């Protein structure tokens, strides 16, 4: 059973181009299931059934594992069993019978435009000041995930056309407009930059996600913002501000690189006043005859 998990993770890496963090999460989930199955004397995937999986889910609930995390466990298990069915190593996927727990939809914290400017205007005595400004400008301009930002190379930037080539989730490439402020910040950053990777650390290696998170958090605190600011808040702010200006959910979906518009509907929001103003202005049945 362990070997089949290893084969599945390799499939996710080579065939599906899943991000490294996603591969690791699937592997952790499946190994935890495997440990549970040993206590149930289940020695093969063919011997697994929905009842045993329900016991596993119940155990997770008793450990106060969140509904969101349980959904991820189920996704890992269903994906693994589907893989085995497709490989003719299993007749049927018993996990399809399981009900996925509902989760309350929560939005990440939001920064307003003034707070974004506040973070950008704060000057720190660091030789990486131009790099840090370029990082924040690029995340906000393009609504990038922090992993997408960290993976950028210099060749991904097309200043002449004002576009950025981004490798997103599932190995999917998208081209996103690069705003004027972000272009200027990147040009300044590249004046003293000598690496294939667009953003590097003090050792000259590609900058890591954790370093970006720490930099943004500290910069926000230095600017006087008293909440914990993290890169995803900049992505969410970019999406929200884009949607509030465009009122175009489909364009916002493309901007964020979401595969499904359902993700965009959950991820972004218009405040009720803004929404009612758009409705009154645009909906044909909103106007009194």
Buried (B, 14 or more C-beta within 10 A) or exposed (E): BEEBBEBBBEBBBEEEEBBEEBBEBBBEBBEBBBEBBEEEEBEEBEEBEEEBBEBBBEEBEEEEBEBEBBBBBBBBBBBBBBBBBEEEBBEEBBBEEBEEBEEEEEEBEBBEEEBBEBBBEBEEEEEBBBBBBBBBBBBBBBBBBBBBBBBBBBEBBEBEEEBBBBBBBEEEEBEBEBBEBBBBBBEBBBEEBEEEBBBBBEEEEBBBBEBBBEBBBBBBBEBEBEEEBBBBBBBBBBBBBBBBEEBEEEEBBBBBBBEEEEEBBEBBBBEEEEEEEBEEEEEEEEEEE
